[in-house]
């Protein structure tokens, strides 16, 4: 594939989306050109040079490099390793015409439709489907940035609580600041979709007040659905709630009777969008509480409630260093070196100036105060966010950061609008304010320096002096537009260059072969065995090379499976290369360790097998029960069930006379054949989340659990055809809600003018 193709594809997508957006609103061509040019300026290396928007540490992961610790850090912090394997499988299944229900190669199976990280129905993820994982990630990141820039401009122009309608240049500067500090730091993670779509959500809700026509109602529903399908549940909820709060602050100047109807339209758009998303959201709502990451957060919440139910201790939380609100960087660097914050402060002062009535100023005061509290991050405020699990982590930042960035962009646009007006109508005052801005910025630059070298501070002082001199010079030459242009460009230049350079690596890291990998692909038994790679390769990288991996990505796997394999993991997410009976149960035929040659395990069980004896599971922890079994060929621990017999210990009389084999394997569908001389237990290492159904000779047959969270069933004697089919739990009810949402959409987008004409 030529390195130019991702860039050409992005240009096509950008032009088509701009044409669609221009059908919704008056979007100037210069704004489209500016958004396109800025996206190319920031992401040109990954769009046209064959690079990948990922950490260079991926290239040092063994067996491609010599850094054994890189695999651990990469598995934790690289979206290319954690997220792309699931997205890649969704793409493969859909392009083959199969429903994206089940991912058999990830651990002991993962329900793709229900896994938020797979982003099955996310529009911003579709754009990457024509490309392999690395280039596809670059296309998605560029398109997210472009969408955030376009709708950031529209939202800042429409949203008016902070001192009236923002100027065109000020709105563009604000959209740049938002897109760079809210979207780029989390590129590759699902929450980047939410950050990119949040301005579109705010714009859509504002348009429902100003022009509730058919197109804008339809657009509002689609944006709500896209936010909910982003694959980031917490940021999606934060986005919807924050969008309603911002809309209410937008409606504050109206009379109470004039607020209810547009707010009701917005609630209707949210309800219809949620219903349309139900076929994905409902299975996810049933699956996510069972995952390892969700369970860890739930246990942490429960611990907080036990130890600090009122949150008083959290309010006194000691703040150790500056939090990484946007992901990996502190807020000062992301917000430039001062101009953004100073102009935002000017915008807040303008909104609360003498010309403003106190009541309409309540909304801006609250929003601006929250934004500054988050940016400055006092210990008590950080404690509150920790209590509600909204505090930032050092990888992807805080789930509320994009809202803070949008409010800062609103204040910035308001401050720049005021400066523009002063420059045009009161030139002397505008120049003085500009000079004061630059001088204050350099003082802030020096004051918040992070231990940088003296050369950095000297460079900052020299830059501020140069800009101040430029302001004086343009005052002498009298072209006011140049002053305004300089003031508009200052925060844009700071933020854009503060975001560079982005981490990139070679696309070969996603394509290069390595010793031992080919042998694993051709393991005896083919697709009926699961291969596991030891600590020499992260699970995600193994999956990107089509290696079925008994490991699973930590946090994304079922909590029951994570507890089961915990004794094998050293460190978390990487199995130890040593013999253990549990490997037999997990159908691990070969292990790839530090050496070039994989370790052969001829006694590994197939994915489906017939154990010779059964002992009932006493309840409690499966790991404890399985630790007493030294040979899973002979013995299985089976869940007790009143509907399934036998319920006590059992042993086959002639186990060697019975046969079981696989006739067909599909995506989420298995066909087996069994010839049994006596009733036998069908055991497996296939994870059962309630979605697997067994048909015995065409009739529905009951199932149970054996050896942990794995599918099992008692089979009668005879010659049988077994069909196992997976359907995500919650899909039928979600489909019904989706159809109801479709009907509601047809009613919701009905032209209100036609309603008025019909009522006359």
Protein Blocks (a to p, Z undefined) as FASTA:
>chain_A
ZZklmmmmmmmmmmmmmmmmmmmpccdfklmmmmmmmmmmmmmmmmmnopacddfklmmp
cfkbccfklmmmmmmmmmklmmmmmmmmmmmmmmnopacfbcfkgojbpafklmmklomm
gmklmmmmmpcfklmmmmmmmmmmmmmmmmmmmmmmmpmkgopaadfklmmmmmmmmmmm
mmmmmgoiaklmmmmmmmmmmmmmmmmmmmmcfklmmmmmmmmmmmmmnopaklmmmmmm
mmmmmmmmmmmmpcfklmmmmmmmmmmmmmmmmmmmmmmmmmmmmmmmmpmklmmmmmmm
mmmmmmmmnommmmmpccedjadfkgopafklmnonolmmmmmmmmmmmmmmmklcfklm
mmmmmmmmmmmmmmnopaklmmmmmmnopaccfknopaklmmmmmmmmmmmmmmmmmmmm
mmmmmmmlmmmmmmmmmmmmmmmmmmmpghiafklmmmmmmmmmmmmmmmmmmmmnopak
lmmmmmmmmmmmmmmmmmpccddddfklmmpccehklmmmmgghijmbccdddfkbcfkl
mmmnopacfbdcehjacfklmmmmmmmpccehiacddddfklmmnopabdcdfblbdcdd
fkbccfbdcdfbdcddebhjfklmmmmpcbfklpccddddfkbccfbdcddfblmlpccd
dfbdcehiacdddddfbdcddddfddcehlaccdeehiacddddeeijadcddddedddd
dddddddehklmmmmmmmmmmmmmmmmmpcfklmmmmmZZ
